[in-house]
Amino acid sequence: MATISDRLEYNVAGRFYVDSSCIDCDQCRVIAPNYFSRNEETGTSYVSRQPESEEGIAECKEASEACATSSIGDDGL
């Protein structure tokens, strides 16, 4: 399960985030490419844009459920 205290600093502010346990499996970027990006320097994914619609929230939740390391957090804000 993702840990808010381990949230990567380059996530945009908001409800969803990726923590440092990310292994760059690419699943989140495949499932929700409008919301997740890759940091080339660190080789990890991060939230580059927060969803504003129910559809976007559902995509981010689906990405979270598919995450191999449970690195995507949802603080519910």
C-alpha positions as CSV (number, residue, x, y, z in Angstrom):
1,M,0.0,0.0,0.0
2,A,1.3,3.4,-0.9
3,T,2.5,5.6,1.9
4,I,1.8,9.4,1.9
5,S,5.0,10.1,3.8
6,D,6.9,8.3,1.0
7,R,5.1,10.3,-1.8
8,L,7.5,11.3,-4.6
9,E,8.1,15.0,-4.7
10,Y,7.4,15.5,-8.4
11,N,3.7,14.3,-8.1
12,V,1.3,17.2,-8.8
13,A,-0.7,18.1,-5.7
14,G,-4.0,16.4,-5.2
15,R,-5.7,13.2,-4.4
16,F,-3.6,10.6,-6.2
17,Y,0.1,10.1,-5.9
18,V,2.9,7.6,-6.5
19,D,5.4,6.7,-3.7
20,S,9.0,5.6,-3.9
21,S,8.2,1.9,-4.1
22,C,7.4,2.3,-7.8
23,I,9.4,-0.1,-10.0
24,D,8.4,1.6,-13.3
25,C,6.3,-1.3,-14.5
26,D,4.4,1.1,-16.9
27,Q,0.9,-0.2,-16.0
28,C,-0.4,3.1,-14.7
29,R,0.8,4.9,-17.8
30,V,-0.9,2.3,-20.0
31,I,-4.2,2.4,-18.1
32,A,-4.3,6.1,-17.4
33,P,-1.8,7.9,-19.7
34,N,-3.5,11.3,-19.2
35,Y,-2.6,11.2,-15.5
36,F,0.6,9.3,-15.1
37,S,4.0,10.1,-16.6
38,R,7.6,8.7,-16.3
39,N,10.4,10.6,-14.6
40,E,13.3,9.7,-16.9
41,E,15.9,10.7,-14.3
42,T,14.6,8.4,-11.5
43,G,12.9,5.7,-13.6
44,T,9.6,6.0,-11.7
45,S,6.1,7.0,-12.6
46,Y,4.3,9.9,-11.0
47,V,1.0,11.7,-11.2
48,S,1.4,14.5,-13.8
49,R,-2.2,15.6,-13.7
50,Q,-5.0,15.0,-11.3
51,P,-8.3,13.8,-12.7
52,E,-11.3,16.2,-12.6
53,S,-14.0,13.9,-13.9
54,E,-15.6,10.7,-12.6
55,E,-14.1,8.9,-15.7
56,G,-10.6,10.2,-14.8
57,I,-11.0,9.2,-11.2
58,A,-12.1,5.7,-12.3
59,E,-9.0,5.4,-14.6
60,C,-6.7,6.4,-11.7
61,K,-8.4,3.9,-9.4
62,E,-8.0,1.2,-12.0
63,A,-4.3,2.0,-12.4
64,S,-4.0,1.9,-8.6
65,E,-5.6,-1.6,-8.5
66,A,-3.3,-2.8,-11.3
67,C,-0.1,-1.5,-9.7
68,A,2.2,-4.4,-9.1
69,T,3.8,-2.8,-6.0
70,S,0.7,-0.9,-4.7
71,S,2.7,2.3,-5.2
72,I,-0.3,4.5,-6.1
73,G,-2.0,6.2,-3.3
74,D,-5.4,7.9,-3.0
75,D,-5.8,10.2,-0.1
76,G,-9.4,10.9,-1.1
77,L,-9.2,14.7,-1.4
